[in-house]
Amino acid sequence: MADVQRTAERGASLVRLGWYTGALLAAVIAVLLLIMSYRDGLVALEEARDHRLQVRQATVEQAERRQHLAALQRSPKGGPAILPAGSESEAQAHLQRHLSVALQTASAQLSSLEVLPTVVADGFRRILLRADFRVELSGLQGFLHDLEFGLPLVAVERLRIRAPGHQAIGADRRLSVNLEFVALQQLSDP
């Protein structure tokens, strides 16, 4: 009888041990799940903060661009941000004059100028020019600055710069530049 009682007590102890082990295992799993969800929540919170920071930065940059554009349009040299409506040839001529002024200011020597085919999209005509010229580095920096910050607004599509070979010593330290850039023209209302 004592053996039966000890066996029953051992059985009960094993059942209690199994119960405690199961409860402990369930508690550990619950804690791990809480930690994982907390970690996922922190990651989502960090991503939301990063997104909010990017939105704020984009808003500030957009406000700066608007201020810059407004300042350009108020300046004595200011003009429209896009080429005025009219014929395609008028827009091309206007863009060529804009390029000529920038090249002259940079003391650049124009080798060739090509008007590329225009593309019409979204209510605008894309006027595209290709120019090859030679210019010193300081002149190129000023030229690109004038082109980027002047009116009408232009976008550089392609820029290739080649320096003279290693044998070019002396006066000819000019860079060879191949440039494609585009400006938008408002289409006339029919």
C-alpha positions as a printed NumPy array, in Angstrom:
array([[  0.   ,   0.   ,   0.   ],
       [  2.877,   2.297,   0.745],
       [  4.226,   1.555,  -2.727],
       [  0.893,   2.404,  -4.279],
       [  0.716,   5.626,  -2.27 ],
       [  4.294,   6.562,  -3.282],
       [  3.527,   5.736,  -6.91 ],
       [  0.37 ,   7.872,  -6.719],
       [  2.358,  10.716,  -5.13 ],
       [  5.039,  10.409,  -7.805],
       [  2.373,  10.386, -10.482],
       [  0.751,  13.447,  -8.935],
       [  4.185,  15.11 ,  -8.688],
       [  4.864,  14.348, -12.339],
       [  1.455,  15.725, -13.308],
       [  2.138,  18.885, -11.253],
       [  5.621,  19.123, -12.795],
       [  4.121,  18.72 , -16.279],
       [  1.488,  21.334, -15.41 ],
       [  4.108,  23.756, -14.1  ],
       [  6.388,  23.106, -17.107],
       [  3.471,  23.679, -19.501],
       [  2.466,  26.859, -17.669],
       [  6.065,  28.077, -17.645],
       [  6.44 ,  27.254, -21.357],
       [  3.187,  29.093, -22.119],
       [  4.402,  32.103, -20.094],
       [  7.758,  32.114, -21.927],
       [  5.986,  31.925, -25.3  ],
       [  3.64 ,  34.739, -24.275],
       [  6.596,  36.895, -23.183],
       [  8.428,  36.169, -26.448],
       [  5.332,  37.089, -28.456],
       [  4.988,  40.326, -26.488],
       [  8.657,  41.161, -27.056],
       [  8.346,  40.439, -30.787],
       [  5.209,  42.557, -31.158],
       [  6.853,  45.345, -29.129],
       [  9.895,  45.166, -31.403],
       [  7.685,  45.226, -34.519],
       [  5.858,  48.2  , -33.063],
       [  9.162,  50.001, -32.483],
       [ 10.247,  49.28 , -36.053],
       [  6.936,  50.596, -37.403],
       [  7.242,  53.675, -35.193],
       [ 10.784,  54.322, -36.422],
       [  9.651,  53.941, -40.043],
       [  6.806,  56.387, -39.415],
       [  9.254,  58.88 , -37.888],
       [ 11.601,  58.519, -40.88 ],
       [  8.691,  59.035, -43.28 ],
       [  7.528,  62.107, -41.368],
       [ 11.076,  63.517, -41.484],
       [ 11.259,  62.915, -45.251],
       [  7.907,  64.634, -45.75 ],
       [  9.051,  67.624, -43.707],
       [ 12.32 ,  67.822, -45.64 ],
       [ 10.485,  67.608, -48.981],
       [  8.106,  70.35 , -47.841],
       [ 11.005,  72.608, -46.868],
       [ 12.779,  71.942, -50.188],
       [  9.591,  72.663, -52.114],
       [  9.117,  75.95 , -50.235],
       [ 12.746,  76.901, -50.997],
       [ 12.223,  76.152, -54.686],
       [  9.073,  78.276, -54.761],
       [ 10.921,  81.145, -53.081],
       [ 13.799,  80.825, -55.545],
       [ 11.401,  80.815, -58.503],
       [  9.526,  83.846, -57.131],
       [ 12.856,  85.676, -56.642],
       [ 13.888,  84.829, -60.2  ],
       [ 10.643,  86.153, -61.585],
       [ 10.962,  89.381, -59.549],
       [ 14.547,  90.039, -60.643],
       [ 15.194,  92.566, -63.439],
       [ 16.468,  89.744, -65.652],
       [ 13.465,  87.632, -64.684],
       [ 11.075,  86.15 , -67.142],
       [  8.699,  83.266, -67.431],
       [  9.715,  79.921, -65.961],
       [  8.658,  78.164, -69.144],
       [  8.892,  79.34 , -72.715],
       [  5.85 ,  81.395, -73.7  ],
       [  3.181,  79.938, -75.951],
       [  3.759,  80.536, -79.615],
       [  5.382,  78.765, -82.501],
       [  7.955,  76.065, -82.06 ],
       [ 10.543,  78.073, -83.985],
       [ 10.03 ,  81.079, -81.675],
       [ 10.635,  78.872, -78.648],
       [ 13.746,  77.364, -80.227],
       [ 15.09 ,  80.826, -81.043],
       [ 14.385,  82.033, -77.499],
       [ 16.229,  79.028, -76.044],
       [ 19.153,  79.566, -78.435],
       [ 19.426,  83.205, -77.293],
       [ 19.375,  82.033, -73.663],
       [ 22.21 ,  79.589, -74.456],
       [ 24.192,  82.245, -76.359],
       [ 24.078,  84.664, -73.436],
       [ 25.22 ,  81.966, -70.996],
       [ 28.06 ,  80.897, -73.346],
       [ 29.166,  84.494, -73.874],
       [ 29.212,  85.141, -70.119],
       [ 31.367,  82.016, -69.646],
       [ 33.758,  83.019, -72.473],
       [ 32.961,  79.742, -74.186],
       [ 33.592,  78.995, -77.831],
       [ 30.61 ,  77.323, -79.531],
       [ 31.586,  74.564, -81.983],
       [ 28.145,  73.374, -83.01 ],
       [ 24.512,  73.793, -82.106],
       [ 21.727,  71.42 , -83.053],
       [ 18.001,  71.72 , -82.464],
       [ 16.678,  68.24 , -81.728],
       [ 13.137,  67.057, -82.506],
       [ 10.497,  68.316, -80.109],
       [  8.126,  66.132, -78.155],
       [  4.615,  67.154, -77.107],
       [  3.284,  65.746, -73.83 ],
       [  0.989,  66.851, -71.002],
       [  0.166,  70.213, -72.576],
       [  3.806,  71.203, -73.097],
       [  6.277,  71.113, -75.944],
       [  9.792,  69.933, -74.978],
       [ 12.35 ,  72.086, -76.807],
       [ 15.678,  70.241, -76.856],
       [ 19.078,  71.621, -77.909],
       [ 22.492,  69.993, -78.265],
       [ 25.59 ,  72.17 , -78.07 ],
       [ 29.286,  71.42 , -78.37 ],
       [ 31.649,  74.063, -77.016],
       [ 35.049,  74.65 , -75.454],
       [ 35.415,  76.47 , -72.147],
       [ 37.745,  76.792, -69.178],
       [ 36.744,  75.081, -65.93 ],
       [ 35.852,  78.312, -64.121],
       [ 33.742,  79.385, -67.095],
       [ 32.001,  76.002, -67.154],
       [ 31.073,  76.342, -63.497],
       [ 29.575,  79.785, -64.112],
       [ 27.828,  78.575, -67.267],
       [ 26.172,  75.65 , -65.492],
       [ 25.167,  77.928, -62.611],
       [ 23.602,  80.461, -65.009],
       [ 21.834,  77.684, -66.886],
       [ 20.519,  76.06 , -63.7  ],
       [ 19.405,  79.222, -61.915],
       [ 18.283,  81.313, -64.868],
       [ 14.968,  81.634, -66.646],
       [ 13.479,  79.916, -68.485],
       [ 14.002,  76.823, -66.394],
       [ 16.006,  74.169, -68.208],
       [ 16.94 ,  70.614, -67.396],
       [ 20.248,  69.117, -68.473],
       [ 19.524,  65.848, -70.25 ],
       [ 23.145,  64.922, -70.98 ],
       [ 26.48 ,  66.467, -70.111],
       [ 29.795,  65.087, -71.317],
       [ 33.045,  66.855, -70.45 ],
       [ 36.444,  65.93 , -71.855],
       [ 39.732,  67.431, -70.752],
       [ 42.612,  67.878, -73.198],
       [ 45.146,  65.076, -73.331],
       [ 48.18 ,  64.907, -71.065],
       [ 50.274,  66.583, -73.787],
       [ 48.194,  69.769, -73.658],
       [ 50.524,  71.996, -71.711],
       [ 50.267,  75.748, -71.827],
       [ 47.559,  78.009, -73.132],
       [ 45.039,  75.397, -74.327],
       [ 43.558,  74.141, -71.068],
       [ 39.985,  74.361, -72.265],
       [ 37.453,  71.601, -71.727],
       [ 35.395,  70.112, -74.537],
       [ 31.745,  70.001, -73.52 ],
       [ 28.819,  68.224, -75.15 ],
       [ 25.506,  69.314, -73.634],
       [ 21.876,  68.454, -74.264],
       [ 19.255,  70.431, -72.393],
       [ 15.512,  70.913, -72.547],
       [ 13.017,  73.647, -71.73 ],
       [  9.235,  73.455, -71.733],
       [  6.943,  75.584, -73.874],
       [  3.291,  76.09 , -73.053],
       [  1.115,  74.984, -75.949],
       [ -1.238,  77.587, -77.378],
       [ -4.934,  77.087, -76.776],
       [ -6.61 ,  76.194, -80.096]])
